[in-house]
Amino acid sequence: MTAEIFEDRAAFLVRDYSRGFIKYCQFEAEVVKRGYFQARVKIEEHHRQQDGFIHAGVMATMADHTAGYSAFTTVPEDFQILTIEFKINFLRPAYGDVLICRSKVIRDGSQIIISESEVFDVREDEEFLSAKAMVTLMAVHRDKLVLQR
């Protein structure tokens, strides 16, 4: 993929990242490179759980979704990415004003891709690693995907 073609792909992925449930969560793409995707969310009250910490579900969703988009940077545009499995470790409670998720592909493949996500809690301009996830993804040609309702 040439640099110009990748720039077009990256611009598309930035726009595509925040749709549906992710738009509702208010996650926004920030940095896109081949095999790498970074996103952020400004934390509001509805992102927090009953004790005031950022909800684990918010962090897990961000880690999974951002990992998927890091995988999207490595496949042709007629392929979709689906999560097969993910595991997340919560390393410390997050309670700041912003979360940043950095995801990178650690195993590139034509069908199976593995990405790693790190979720940082930003407090007073300092980042604290709060969660780390391993995400296994599958690249599927869009013609093979059929929604069954």
Secondary structure as GFF3:
##gff-version 3
##sequence-region A 1 149
A	DSSP	alpha_helix	3	17	.	.	.	ID=ss1
A	DSSP	alpha_helix	20	25	.	.	.	ID=ss2
A	DSSP	beta_strand	28	33	.	.	.	ID=ss3
A	DSSP	beta_strand	36	42	.	.	.	ID=ss4
A	DSSP	three_ten_helix	45	47	.	.	.	ID=ss5
A	DSSP	alpha_helix	56	72	.	.	.	ID=ss6
A	DSSP	beta_strand	79	90	.	.	.	ID=ss7
A	DSSP	beta_strand	98	107	.	.	.	ID=ss8
A	DSSP	beta_strand	112	123	.	.	.	ID=ss9
A	DSSP	beta_strand	126	141	.	.	.	ID=ss10
A	DSSP	three_ten_helix	142	144	.	.	.	ID=ss11
###
